[in-house]
């Protein structure tokens, strides 16, 4: 059913890796997401900041 913007995905492990990657129950929005440097930066910290900024700019 999705999650609100800014809420951490419950399927991420401590290393921010998807625990259901490649599984049929993985949401289409995740499977279709293409990580790029302008969206994800080069570190986990940059990714969190950039994605949070994008979410707040488009809500």
TORPA-4810 file (N, C-alpha, C, O; in nm, 3 decimals):
<nodes>
NODE_1_0.082_-0.121_0.000_0.000_0.000_0.000_0.086_0.126_0.000_0.033_0.237_0.012_X
NODE_2_0.215_0.113_-0.013_0.301_0.230_-0.016_0.334_0.281_0.122_0.292_0.223_0.223_X
NODE_3_0.409_0.389_0.127_0.448_0.451_0.253_0.453_0.602_0.231_0.469_0.648_0.118_X
NODE_4_0.439_0.677_0.338_0.448_0.822_0.324_0.590_0.866_0.287_0.687_0.799_0.322_X
NODE_5_0.601_0.975_0.218_0.732_1.032_0.187_0.808_1.059_0.315_0.749_1.102_0.415_X
NODE_6_0.936_1.033_0.314_1.020_1.059_0.429_1.025_0.946_0.530_1.101_0.953_0.626_X
NODE_7_0.946_0.843_0.509_0.946_0.727_0.600_1.037_0.621_0.541_1.025_0.586_0.423_X
NODE_8_1.126_0.570_0.622_1.220_0.467_0.577_1.145_0.341_0.538_1.051_0.300_0.606_X
NODE_9_1.187_0.280_0.429_1.125_0.156_0.383_1.156_0.045_0.484_1.270_0.029_0.527_X
NODE_10_1.055_-0.030_0.520_1.074_-0.137_0.618_1.152_-0.255_0.560_1.194_-0.344_0.634_X
NODE_11_1.173_-0.255_0.429_1.247_-0.364_0.365_1.397_-0.338_0.353_1.470_-0.420_0.298_X
NODE_12_1.445_-0.224_0.405_1.588_-0.194_0.401_1.657_-0.253_0.524_1.606_-0.243_0.636_X
NODE_13_1.773_-0.315_0.501_1.849_-0.368_0.614_1.939_-0.257_0.670_1.932_-0.143_0.626_X
NODE_14_2.024_-0.291_0.765_2.110_-0.192_0.830_2.209_-0.127_0.733_2.257_-0.017_0.758_X
NODE_15_2.238_-0.195_0.621_2.329_-0.140_0.521_2.254_-0.070_0.407_2.313_-0.039_0.303_X
NODE_16_2.124_-0.044_0.428_2.038_0.021_0.328_2.023_-0.061_0.200_2.005_-0.006_0.092_X
NODE_17_2.030_-0.192_0.214_2.008_-0.280_0.100_1.869_-0.341_0.110_1.821_-0.372_0.220_X
NODE_18_1.804_-0.357_-0.004_1.669_-0.411_-0.008_1.669_-0.561_0.025_1.739_-0.639_-0.039_X
NODE_19_1.591_-0.598_0.124_1.584_-0.737_0.165_1.495_-0.822_0.075_1.494_-0.944_0.086_X
NODE_20_1.418_-0.757_-0.015_1.332_-0.833_-0.105_1.370_-0.809_-0.251_1.289_-0.830_-0.342_X
NODE_21_1.494_-0.764_-0.274_1.543_-0.739_-0.409_1.532_-0.868_-0.490_1.575_-0.974_-0.445_X
NODE_22_1.473_-0.858_-0.610_1.460_-0.973_-0.697_1.344_-1.065_-0.663_1.321_-1.165_-0.732_X
NODE_23_1.270_-1.034_-0.557_1.157_-1.116_-0.516_1.030_-1.066_-0.584_1.018_-0.947_-0.613_X
NODE_24_0.935_-1.155_-0.609_0.812_-1.113_-0.677_0.729_-1.012_-0.597_0.651_-0.936_-0.655_X
NODE_25_0.743_-1.011_-0.466_0.665_-0.917_-0.384_0.726_-0.776_-0.381_0.667_-0.686_-0.322_X
NODE_26_0.841_-0.757_-0.442_0.901_-0.624_-0.448_0.811_-0.533_-0.530_0.773_-0.570_-0.642_X
NODE_27_0.776_-0.415_-0.479_0.685_-0.324_-0.550_0.741_-0.281_-0.686_0.862_-0.266_-0.703_X
NODE_28_0.651_-0.262_-0.781_0.691_-0.219_-0.915_0.768_-0.087_-0.912_0.863_-0.069_-0.988_X
NODE_29_0.726_0.004_-0.825_0.793_0.135_-0.818_0.940_0.117_-0.782_1.025_0.193_-0.830_X
NODE_30_0.972_0.020_-0.701_1.112_-0.006_-0.665_1.186_-0.073_-0.780_1.299_-0.037_-0.812_X
NODE_31_1.121_-0.170_-0.843_1.184_-0.242_-0.953_1.212_-0.149_-1.071_1.309_-0.168_-1.144_X
NODE_32_1.127_-0.049_-1.091_1.141_0.043_-1.203_1.234_0.161_-1.173_1.271_0.235_-1.264_X
NODE_33_1.271_0.178_-1.046_1.359_0.288_-1.007_1.499_0.266_-1.062_1.555_0.157_-1.048_X
NODE_34_1.554_0.367_-1.125_1.689_0.360_-1.178_1.776_0.460_-1.103_1.765_0.581_-1.123_X
NODE_35_1.860_0.408_-1.018_1.947_0.495_-0.938_2.045_0.568_-1.029_2.107_0.507_-1.117_X
NODE_36_2.057_0.697_-1.009_2.154_0.776_-1.084_2.220_0.873_-0.986_2.166_0.900_-0.879_X
NODE_37_2.334_0.923_-1.024_2.410_1.009_-0.933_2.333_1.135_-0.897_2.350_1.187_-0.786_X
NODE_38_2.249_1.187_-0.988_2.174_1.309_-0.957_2.061_1.283_-0.859_2.012_1.377_-0.796_X
NODE_39_2.019_1.160_-0.844_1.914_1.125_-0.748_1.975_1.067_-0.620_1.925_1.091_-0.511_X
NODE_40_2.082_0.991_-0.634_2.137_0.916_-0.519_2.273_0.964_-0.471_2.319_0.920_-0.366_X
NODE_41_2.338_1.053_-0.545_2.469_1.099_-0.503_2.570_0.986_-0.505_2.558_0.891_-0.581_X
NODE_42_2.670_0.999_-0.419_2.775_0.897_-0.414_2.788_0.830_-0.278_2.870_0.740_-0.260_X
NODE_43_2.706_0.874_-0.182_2.709_0.813_-0.048_2.566_0.794_0.001_2.472_0.852_-0.054_X
NODE_44_2.549_0.712_0.104_2.417_0.694_0.164_2.363_0.826_0.217_2.243_0.853_0.205_X
NODE_45_2.450_0.908_0.274_2.408_1.036_0.330_2.357_1.129_0.220_2.254_1.195_0.237_X
NODE_46_2.429_1.135_0.108_2.384_1.217_-0.005_2.252_1.166_-0.060_2.163_1.245_-0.091_X
NODE_47_2.239_1.035_-0.073_2.115_0.977_-0.125_1.997_1.015_-0.037_1.893_1.056_-0.087_X
NODE_48_2.013_1.002_0.093_1.905_1.036_0.185_1.867_1.182_0.173_1.749_1.216_0.168_X
NODE_49_1.966_1.270_0.167_1.938_1.413_0.154_1.869_1.444_0.021_1.767_1.513_0.019_X
NODE_50_1.923_1.392_-0.089_1.868_1.421_-0.221_1.725_1.368_-0.236_1.637_1.440_-0.285_X
NODE_51_1.702_1.245_-0.196_1.569_1.186_-0.210_1.469_1.257_-0.119_1.355_1.279_-0.158_X
NODE_52_1.511_1.292_0.002_1.422_1.367_0.093_1.388_1.502_0.033_1.273_1.546_0.040_X
NODE_53_1.486_1.569_-0.026_1.462_1.699_-0.090_1.365_1.684_-0.208_1.274_1.765_-0.223_X
NODE_54_1.385_1.582_-0.291_1.294_1.558_-0.404_1.152_1.531_-0.356_1.056_1.583_-0.413_X
NODE_55_1.139_1.450_-0.252_1.006_1.419_-0.199_0.935_1.543_-0.148_0.817_1.564_-0.175_X
NODE_56_1.009_1.627_-0.074_0.947_1.747_-0.019_0.913_1.849_-0.128_0.818_1.926_-0.114_X
NODE_57_0.991_1.849_-0.236_0.967_1.942_-0.345_0.847_1.902_-0.431_0.791_1.985_-0.501_X
NODE_58_0.809_1.777_-0.425_0.702_1.727_-0.513_0.576_1.686_-0.439_0.483_1.633_-0.500_X
NODE_59_0.570_1.710_-0.309_0.450_1.670_-0.236_0.341_1.775_-0.242_0.233_1.755_-0.186_X
</nodes>
